[in-house]
């Protein structure tokens, strides 16, 4: 177990023999770190926190610290991070609260860039990218393969759907539809399906065209959301991705961004 002599590791921490703890890291009690995970240097991890395998944490990131939520009263809450994530410099990830199910969760294969903040009770899926200085408020959900560009902020309780792309400097106050390309120019708008990202990930032409048609009905037809959904069900081929889009809209509590 390569632990640098300047690192401070609580005896109650559980560090896999194949993990690496670099210089000046501080690892608290009830921290579990899996095989192949590397903490490069000057890292702070507070428990209870569970970290999986083959992650890389760059210097000066802080993981598992108590929530900034003023309602937090020190209840026992957790941070859980999956496998093969890259957590860059100065990233902060706070643990959960009783009001959000007690867990802040990061999935697998995510890239969280410098200065990004993941607040209490956020649920981040797999293959997610959070750009530089992205700020997620509490209780935000980011589904698989979503990409949030630098300097964007997301309001508490908002959801970002799978394969969505959020452009830089966006202020997100409602749910972002799955598969959408949503950005601010200078106001937040939807510009259609995230066709480039979907093509790169192997989605078929028919599915992308169906999503583009659905997005046009939602954002450019002049119809309200309910009317647009009815038109989509009547006119657009029901590819599985279109069903995901409609289910997401139906379950939205804050409404979705349409521009």
C-alpha positions, 0 to 999 in steps of 0.5 A: 500500500503506497502511502506517502510518509507525509499523508495523514490517514486515520486508523479507522480508514480502510485503504485497499493495498493497491490504492495510492495515497500521495503527499500531504493527503488527509484521510479521515475515519470511515473512508473506504478507498478501493483498488487502483484509486490514486490520490495524487497530493494535498487531498482531503477526504472526510467520512463516511465516504466510499470510493471505488476502484481506479479513480484519480483525484488531482491535488486540492480536491475536497471530498465528503465534507459536511453540507453547506445546507443551513438545515444540516444538523450533523446527521450521519450522511454519506458520499459514494463515488464509483469507479474510473472517475477523474476528479480534477483540481479544487473540486468539492463534493459534499456529503448528503443530508437527511432531507435528500436521502443521506447520500451524495453519489457519483457514478462511474467513468465521470470527468469532473473538471477543476473548481466544479462543486457537487453539493449535498444530495446530488445524484450523478450518473455514469459517463457524466462531464462537469466542466470547469467551475460548474456549480450544482446546487443541492438535490440535483440529478445528472443522468448518464452521459450528460455534459454540463459545460464550464461556468454553468450553474444548476438550481437545486432540485433540477434534473439534467436528462441523459445525453443532454448537452448544456452550453457554457455559462448557462443558468439552469432553473428548470429540468433539461430534457434528455438528448437536448442541446440547451444553451444560453444566447444570452437566454437559456434556450433549447436548440434541438437534439444533441445530434453530434453527441448522439452520433458519436455515441452510436445512436442511429439516424432514425432515432436522431431524426425522431428526436429532432422532430420531437424537439422542434414540436416542443420548442418551435411550434408555438404549442404548449407542452401538453399540446406538443406532447400530444402531437409527438405521440401522434406524428413522431415514430416512437423510438425508445429515445422519444419515449424516454424524452416524453417520460422525462417531461411527464415526471418533471416537477419544475417544468422543462426548458423550452426556450 
